């Protein structure tokens, strides 16, 4: 087999989607056969992702790799175009890893299991496509396609207010997607050449005013998914009604789509507008951190507390994107990967706790840790990762963002001092509300009726295995972050050079032979 000519990314995207179509013809009454089928498909696809990464991805090459392009509608230059670089490759790996574990987390699902696993597998391929496609219109299509399974999973398998949460999710995300469509059409038809190819669009000379309009529209679209205050309100409602596997996909993958698209399109394709919007991103990031941390502190519902915690952590991504430093941009990407692992682990543990206690209110959970020691040992470790304990991935990512922004020469000392000081408030609040949560659940006033419940059993091997799979990379990245950063360093370095070049007051201080061209998006040469 000639590896260089094999369509790896197309296979990785289409395999779970095609496999999902066979779910309905599998003879199965109670869902036991179909769940093994779905897990097998998920594992095979993840193995294909790892193999393609191992054999075909070069850490030192910041260009798009594993590139495939097939003409779809030639009149408007619409193509099936996919590729992976330092921005997309780690997120593709994360998607395969988290989705496979989410399928395993869905083991207890007994309501309409065939439909559930069909949606999980279809979403698997759609999520990978979002990170891999290199055509603007195709990106919009897979972005929209990915929303349908999430809506159905929320509305069918969610909690008591599932229809409200699902409807709010689809209204927010689909409404924001309209800005993607308008921006894609505008950028494609601008100038003498009609094309949706991201590489060719990056070469177009958009005027600054048009760039600002496009950037603002895309910021709204991706700000909903990230989510950015005040476009965040759908997330606590969605998490409040979701099941454990839906939690893992929402926190582990879907939020990262917004951050990825902001870097790929807003920063990479509209760098002059990014220079104008960067201070706004910094302010929005700080607001996310502080507002969500205070709100999480006040929550008594366990799922909503962790949901607001996720919003707070994603504020660091905004700060890193707007830092104009290699370290800050690298920290933003690492924060997305780190939070994908940590968020998935926390929400899985919250789901496991709810399955046993049938309550989400902290006031009702006092003393349950005495009967579920393994559950709360795992929850405690996941919480320590979320509060950025040194030695875990969250600490490294947030520290990189802080140092990257604090050492940036793009902002005045006063602005940096104020923003860092405010963000530090949110960082201090995080361990307070997470540790107080653990204290109430472990050592709070004992709920005798709940503690005496016969179904209050400890963790089963499947749950221990899932958390172990998540904690190992969390600790591994925390101890040796180069495991991940080497995948994308060359790409984020080139992106930082492009962004600094868009600010007249900044001087590009590093010039090497392999940085003469913006590699991830093939933007114009930087002199």
CORLINNOR-V183305 format. One line per field, one symbol per residue. phi: phi as a letter, one per 30 degrees, with the letter a starting at -180 (. if undefined). psi: psi as a letter, one per 20 degrees, with the letter a starting at -180 (. if undefined). burial: 1 if it has 16 or more other C-alpha atoms within 10 Angstrom, else 0. Layout:
phi: ???
psi: ???
burial: ???
This chain:
phi: .dddcdddddddddedddddddedcddacciddddddddddddddddddddddddcccedcdddbhdbbbdcbddchdbdbbabbddcddddddddddddddddddeddbdhdddddedddddedddddedcdbbdddedddddddddddeddddccdddcddddddddddddddddeddddddddddcdidccacddddddddcdddddedddddddddddddddccdcccdddeddddcdceddedddddbdddddddddddcdddcbdddddddedddedddddeddedddddeddcdddddddddddddddddddddcdibedddddddddddddeddddddddddddddecchbcdddcceidddcbddeddddddddddddidejbdddddddddddeddcdcdbddddddddddddddddddeddddddddddddbdedcdddddddddcddceedddddddddedddddddbddecdddcedddddddddddddcedccdccbbdccdbdddbhdedcc
psi: poghipmgggghghghgghhhihijpopgjihghhhgghggggghhggggghgghjpohioirprkpppppfohhjkpqnoqrpahhhghhggggggghghhghhjgipiolhggghghghhhghhghhhihqkpghhggghgghhhghgghhghgjabhkhhgggggghggghghhhhggggggghgipaipoqjphghhhiqnpqgggggggggghhgghhghgqppkjiihghgghhirrghhghhghhgghhhggghgggggghimhghhhhighhggghggggggghggghhipipgghghghhggghihhgggghjhkqgggghhgghhggghggggggghghgghghhghkqiphhjjpiihhimhgghgghghhhhhhjlppirhhggghggggggghjpjiqqhggggggggghhghhhhghghghhghghhgjrppnhhghiphjmrrqrhghggghghhhghghghhhmiihghihighghghgggghhhiohiqpoipprhjkipoghjlrqpp.
burial: 00000001111111111011001000000010011011101111111111011000101011111111000000001111111111111111111111111111111010001111111111111111111111111111111111101111111011100110111111011101111110111011000001111111110101000011011111111111111110111111111111111111111111111111111111111111111011101111111111111101101011111111111111111111111111111111111111111111111111111111100111011111111101110111111111111011111111111111111111000001001101110110111011001101111101000110000101100010011011101111111010011011111111111111111000010000001011111110000
